[in-house]
Amino acid sequence: MSPGCATNLSGHDLNRFMSRNRFFNSRLCRSMVASCCLLSIPVAMAFESVREQEIAQCWPGEISNWGDGRDRAAMGSPLLFVYKHAGAPAWFDSALVLSAVNKAAVAWSHCGIPSSVLTWPAEVELQRGAILVQWSESASRSNFGLANLGNRTLSMGPSAFQLLKTRNPGFDSRQTLQMVISHEMGHLYGVMSHSRRCVDVTSNYTNDKGEVCTIRGGASLVPGIEYRSLMPTACDIQRCRIANGKSAIE
């Protein structure tokens, strides 16, 4: 979810992410109730209907990205993830985070790259190239999440989630956790450039030029409403298949 990803590094910077993305601007700095009440029920339902369609379907020619990276083959096939719970925020128990990692891995494997998830310790597997999913302030560079292809790690930042909880204690941060894991795991599967489709889990809502992501039919993002999917969408999977030399899903 980063405005800038190096070749072997991807992630999202907390301050830039919060300032540039409507999700964190509205949910961290405004009351959820106040912001959501700006929409009438029929408008909100119509908005959600379009979002559900975008998640489930990828129309021809609809794939679009910001050009801030180049898609590539996955880190391996099959992929093996090892989850280490040490350092996690107290309100996330091991089973919860492990479940989120498993859900993301299962969803991304639909692009034709099988995967499995183990719990730490798994030193032998890590020595053989497994990807470590961990909580680390330094490895995440204080971001919510950071995928380091060179080090074969997916790191989550405890302080970023602490700030989210401090700013909005009532918000269900499990959604953010799933979104971060799904997004960063996408980079490990080879989806490097951030999507211009607001709904894609690999999306950035804006780029460095201030341009805004797109919604099918020309609608605009609504303050206070998170539009990005928690899991890879049909277009995310399509991009992953193309990057990995798999046939496109018709």
C-alpha positions as CSV (number, residue, x, y, z in Angstrom):
1,M,0.0,0.0,0.0
2,S,2.9,2.2,-0.5
3,P,3.2,5.2,-2.9
4,G,6.8,3.9,-3.6
5,C,8.1,0.4,-3.6
6,A,11.7,-0.6,-4.4
7,T,12.4,-3.6,-6.5
8,N,13.0,-5.8,-3.5
9,L,10.9,-3.9,-1.0
10,S,7.2,-3.1,-0.8
11,G,5.1,-1.8,2.0
12,H,3.1,1.2,3.1
13,D,4.4,4.2,5.1
14,L,2.1,5.1,8.0
15,N,2.2,8.8,7.7
16,R,2.0,9.0,3.9
17,F,-0.6,6.2,3.9
18,M,-2.8,8.0,6.5
19,S,-2.5,11.4,4.8
20,R,-3.2,10.1,1.3
21,N,-5.9,7.4,1.8
22,R,-9.4,8.3,2.6
23,F,-9.9,5.2,4.6
24,F,-7.4,6.3,7.3
25,N,-8.2,10.0,7.0
26,S,-11.9,9.3,7.8
27,R,-11.7,6.4,10.2
28,L,-8.8,7.6,12.3
29,C,-9.7,11.3,12.3
30,R,-13.5,11.3,12.2
31,S,-16.3,9.5,13.9
32,M,-17.4,6.4,12.0
33,V,-21.0,7.1,12.8
34,A,-20.9,10.7,11.7
35,S,-19.1,10.0,8.4
36,C,-21.3,7.0,7.5
37,C,-24.5,8.9,8.2
38,L,-23.6,11.1,5.2
39,L,-25.0,8.4,2.9
40,S,-28.6,7.5,2.6
41,I,-29.4,3.7,2.8
42,P,-30.3,3.4,-0.9
43,V,-27.1,5.1,-2.0
44,A,-25.0,3.1,0.3
45,M,-26.6,-0.2,-0.9
46,A,-26.0,0.8,-4.6
47,F,-22.4,1.7,-3.8
48,E,-21.8,-1.7,-2.1
49,S,-23.5,-3.5,-5.0
50,V,-21.0,-2.1,-7.5
51,R,-18.1,-2.9,-5.2
52,E,-19.2,-6.5,-4.9
53,Q,-19.4,-6.8,-8.6
54,E,-15.9,-5.4,-9.0
55,I,-14.6,-7.8,-6.5
56,A,-16.1,-10.8,-8.2
57,Q,-15.6,-9.9,-11.9
58,C,-12.7,-8.6,-13.9
59,W,-13.9,-7.2,-17.2
60,P,-11.7,-7.2,-20.3
61,G,-9.4,-4.2,-20.4
62,E,-10.2,-3.3,-16.8
63,I,-6.8,-4.1,-15.2
64,S,-4.9,-0.9,-14.6
65,N,-2.1,0.1,-12.3
66,W,0.0,3.1,-11.3
67,G,3.1,1.9,-13.0
68,D,5.1,2.1,-9.7
69,G,6.6,-1.3,-10.1
70,R,6.8,-4.2,-12.5
71,D,4.9,-7.4,-12.0
72,R,7.1,-10.5,-11.9
73,A,6.9,-14.2,-11.1
74,A,6.1,-15.3,-7.5
75,M,8.9,-15.9,-5.0
76,G,8.6,-19.6,-5.7
77,S,6.1,-22.4,-6.4
78,P,4.8,-23.7,-4.1
79,L,5.1,-20.9,-1.5
80,L,5.5,-21.7,2.1
81,F,4.8,-19.2,4.8
82,V,5.9,-19.5,8.5
83,Y,4.0,-17.3,11.0
84,K,5.9,-16.0,14.1
85,H,3.6,-14.4,16.7
86,A,6.2,-12.8,18.9
87,G,5.8,-9.1,19.2
88,A,2.2,-9.0,18.1
89,P,-0.2,-6.4,19.6
90,A,-1.9,-7.9,22.7
91,W,-5.4,-7.7,21.2
92,F,-4.4,-10.0,18.3
93,D,-4.1,-13.6,19.5
94,S,-2.0,-16.1,17.5
95,A,-5.0,-18.0,16.1
96,L,-6.5,-14.8,14.8
97,V,-3.4,-13.7,12.9
98,L,-2.7,-17.2,11.7
99,S,-6.2,-17.4,10.3
100,A,-5.7,-14.1,8.4
101,V,-2.4,-15.4,6.9
102,N,-4.1,-18.7,5.9
103,K,-7.1,-16.9,4.3
104,A,-4.8,-14.6,2.3
105,A,-2.6,-17.6,1.2
106,V,-5.6,-19.7,0.1
107,A,-7.1,-16.7,-1.8
108,W,-3.9,-15.9,-3.6
109,S,-3.2,-19.5,-4.5
110,H,-6.1,-19.3,-7.0
111,C,-3.7,-17.6,-9.3
112,G,-2.0,-21.0,-9.9
113,I,0.7,-20.9,-7.2
114,P,-0.1,-23.3,-4.4
115,S,0.9,-22.4,-0.8
116,S,0.8,-23.6,2.7
117,V,1.3,-22.0,6.2
118,L,3.2,-23.2,9.2
119,T,3.7,-21.8,12.6
120,W,7.2,-20.9,14.0
121,P,9.5,-22.5,14.9
122,A,10.3,-24.0,11.5
123,E,14.0,-23.3,11.1
124,V,14.6,-26.0,8.5
125,E,11.8,-24.7,6.3
126,L,13.1,-21.1,6.6
127,Q,16.6,-22.3,5.6
128,R,15.0,-23.9,2.6
129,G,13.4,-20.7,1.5
130,A,10.1,-20.4,3.4
131,I,8.8,-16.8,3.9
132,L,8.7,-15.5,7.4
133,V,5.6,-13.6,8.4
134,Q,6.4,-11.7,11.5
135,W,5.8,-8.7,13.8
136,S,8.8,-6.4,13.7
137,E,9.1,-2.7,14.1
138,S,12.5,-2.5,12.4
139,A,11.7,-5.0,9.5
140,S,8.4,-3.2,8.9
141,R,10.1,0.2,9.1
142,S,7.2,1.2,11.3
143,N,4.8,0.6,8.5
144,F,1.6,-1.4,8.8
145,G,3.1,-4.0,6.6
146,L,6.2,-4.5,4.4
147,A,7.1,-7.3,2.1
148,N,10.8,-7.7,1.6
149,L,11.5,-9.9,-1.4
150,G,15.2,-10.0,-0.8
151,N,14.9,-11.2,2.8
152,R,11.8,-13.3,2.1
153,T,9.8,-11.7,4.9
154,L,6.4,-10.2,5.4
155,S,6.6,-7.9,8.4
156,M,3.9,-6.1,10.2
157,G,4.5,-3.0,12.4
158,P,3.1,-3.1,16.0
159,S,3.2,0.7,16.4
160,A,1.1,1.3,13.3
161,F,-1.7,-0.9,14.7
162,Q,-1.3,0.7,18.1
163,L,-1.8,4.1,16.5
164,L,-4.9,2.9,14.7
165,K,-6.3,1.6,18.0
166,T,-5.4,4.8,19.8
167,R,-7.0,7.0,17.2
168,N,-10.2,4.9,16.9
169,P,-10.6,2.4,19.7
170,G,-14.0,1.3,18.3
171,F,-12.8,0.3,14.9
172,D,-12.4,-3.4,14.2
173,S,-8.7,-3.5,13.3
174,R,-9.0,-7.1,12.3
175,Q,-10.2,-5.8,8.9
176,T,-7.0,-3.7,8.6
177,L,-4.9,-6.7,9.6
178,Q,-6.5,-8.9,6.9
179,M,-6.1,-6.2,4.3
180,V,-2.5,-5.5,5.1
181,I,-1.6,-9.3,5.0
182,S,-3.5,-9.8,1.7
183,H,-1.9,-6.7,0.1
184,E,1.7,-7.5,1.1
185,M,1.3,-11.2,0.3
186,G,0.3,-10.1,-3.2
187,H,3.7,-8.6,-3.7
188,L,5.3,-12.0,-2.8
189,Y,3.1,-13.6,-5.4
190,G,4.5,-11.2,-8.0
191,V,1.9,-8.4,-8.1
192,M,4.3,-5.5,-7.6
193,S,2.7,-2.4,-9.2
194,H,-0.2,-0.9,-7.2
195,S,-3.6,-1.1,-8.8
196,R,-5.6,1.9,-10.0
197,R,-8.8,0.1,-9.3
198,C,-9.9,1.3,-5.8
199,V,-11.4,-2.0,-5.0
200,D,-8.4,-4.2,-5.5
201,V,-6.5,-5.3,-2.4
202,T,-3.3,-4.3,-4.2
203,S,-4.6,-0.8,-4.8
204,N,-3.3,2.6,-3.8
205,Y,-6.1,5.2,-3.6
206,T,-3.8,7.9,-5.0
207,N,-0.4,8.3,-6.6
208,D,2.4,10.7,-6.0
209,K,0.7,13.2,-8.5
210,G,-2.5,13.2,-6.5
211,E,-4.4,11.3,-9.1
212,V,-7.3,9.2,-7.7
213,C,-8.1,5.5,-8.2
214,T,-11.1,4.5,-10.3
215,I,-14.5,2.8,-9.5
216,R,-16.5,1.0,-12.2
217,G,-19.1,3.4,-13.7
218,G,-17.2,6.5,-12.7
219,A,-18.3,6.8,-9.1
220,S,-16.0,8.5,-6.6
221,L,-14.7,7.3,-3.2
222,V,-17.0,8.3,-0.4
223,P,-15.4,9.7,2.8
224,G,-15.9,7.4,5.7
225,I,-16.4,4.3,3.5
226,E,-13.6,1.8,3.0
227,Y,-13.8,0.6,-0.6
228,R,-10.7,-1.6,-0.9
229,S,-11.3,-5.3,-0.7
230,L,-9.9,-7.3,2.3
231,M,-9.0,-10.1,-0.1
232,P,-7.6,-10.3,-3.6
233,T,-10.2,-9.5,-6.2
234,A,-10.8,-11.2,-9.6
235,C,-8.5,-8.6,-11.2
236,D,-5.8,-9.1,-8.6
237,I,-5.9,-12.8,-9.3
238,Q,-5.9,-12.2,-13.1
239,R,-2.8,-10.0,-12.7
240,C,-1.1,-12.7,-10.6
241,R,-1.8,-15.4,-13.2
242,I,-0.4,-13.2,-16.0
243,A,2.7,-12.4,-13.9
244,N,3.2,-16.1,-13.3
245,G,2.7,-17.3,-16.9
246,K,-0.7,-18.8,-16.2
247,S,-3.6,-18.7,-18.6
248,A,-6.1,-15.9,-17.9
249,I,-9.5,-16.8,-16.4
250,E,-12.2,-16.2,-19.0
